[in-house]
Amino acid sequence: MTTARICKKWDLDLNFEMKTEEGLSRNERSYIHFAVAHSDMVSAKCWATEWLLTGVVPKKKYSAVEYLAGVGVQTVVIKNLFNLSEHVVMERDLECYEHLKNLGLDAVHADANKSMFTHTDYDLKFADFPSSSVLSVQSKWKGFRKLFESNPKLVVWTDTSISYPMKIHGARYSKIFNSGELVTREDYVEQYALWLQREFDYSVAKAAFRGKNAVYFAAVPGTRDTETKAFPLDQYSDGFEVK
């Protein structure tokens, strides 16, 4: 069996064939393709997730749900950083779901756009969107607003808007934010945090930049300053080591 070492301290068994999915469209590919073809991004993701979740909420017992659990990379970090009374992992891709189930996890085969509406009563919520921006969380990912309705202690999600220069979509983002011109990714995060505060009374407590194509948000209730940290791929290449 293949095993991946996460953040040099936790192991994740990989109960699937390590193959790419080049024959499928980008929207059809599972996290298996990402883990095999883009291990550098997964490595940086592991370190970014560990930093993002460390100390973000008080040390208490929580219930948690992952709506897009993939192959369980984020799952390993969550299990080791939080004291959990319940941890449900959900995944649309059948092979990923079967892999999660074979790991002995409380796995559910479900589509995130549906499960965000039906599985709501959890303290910690994680939505590792394959692609998203402040635009798509109001259209493609219709369950995004539902994440906050039950007043969870923590909401974590992935945003990929920084994959493109702000000059491409920045004007559309600033229209939603009701802000001035967005030039940098830091501008985007700052305005996203202000928008989230107005919309949901949640603060972006932490934002982790993975390379140049993703930012991970961790939001908590109330008012809190945003802490940011960058995780360049060339400096954080050892967070996901396959043995």
Buried (B, 14 or more C-beta within 10 A) or exposed (E): EEEBBBBEEBEBBBBBEEEBBEEEEEEEBBBBBBBBBBBBBBBBBBBBBBBBBEEBBEEEEBBBBBBBBBBBBBBBBBBEBBEBEBBBBBBBBEBBBBBBBEBEBEBBBBEBBBBBEEBBEBBBBBBBBBBBBBBBBEEEBBBBEBBBEEEBBBBBBBBBBBBEEBEEBBEEBBEBBEBEEBEEBBBBBBBBBBBBBEEBEBBBBBBBBBBEBBBBBBBBBEEBEBBBEBBEBEEBBBBBBBE
